[in-house]
Amino acid sequence: MTDTWLIVGLGNPGPEYSRNRHNVGQMVLDELAARIGGNFKAHKSRAQILEGRLGIGGPRLVLAKPSTYMNVSGGPVSALARFYDVDPSRVVAVHDEIDIPFNTVKLKIGGGEGGHNGLRDISKALATKDYLRVRVGVGRPPGRMDAADYVLRDFAPAEKKELPFLLDDASDAVELLIREGLTAAQQRFHPAKV
């Protein structure tokens, strides 16, 4: 295995989805790409990728935005993991999470997918749930709105003002996860219970 990390931003392709809550994972990858420098390029795995390093001499990163719809993200993720010889323990899925409040970032490894079809497809394709997740909170749908309808909408005007800070925090979480490990990242981003 290599020292490479595969960072996958989940979302749907096309400009009509680009600012949806469901695409916040890809927005985080755009922020990481701006930090690393470079542009995404098409890859045969059905993803847009950017290779770089986390700082001078730092770990090698492959940032990937699948070109498929969210619910079939597993094929591109498993193809990239094979192509770059990346163990699932070094795969980081960055995704929207309705079960945590907007403007919150949480991290975990493994566990359930919480009804997230993109994660379910990745778990199936990798034949394990034991990959890392950076969960970017988008909050619960209001009233009786269907969760699928909610995540396929753009952020509300008030949320859009806070969105750059959320993307910055999520990008910091990815970097800390890679540099110092899951426990350090959780300690920094999970609020202490009183």
Summary of the structure (lengths in Angstrom):
residues: 194
radius of gyration: 15.4
end to end distance: 41.0
largest distance: 49.7
contacts: 614
relative contact order: 0.19
helix: 41%
strand: 22%
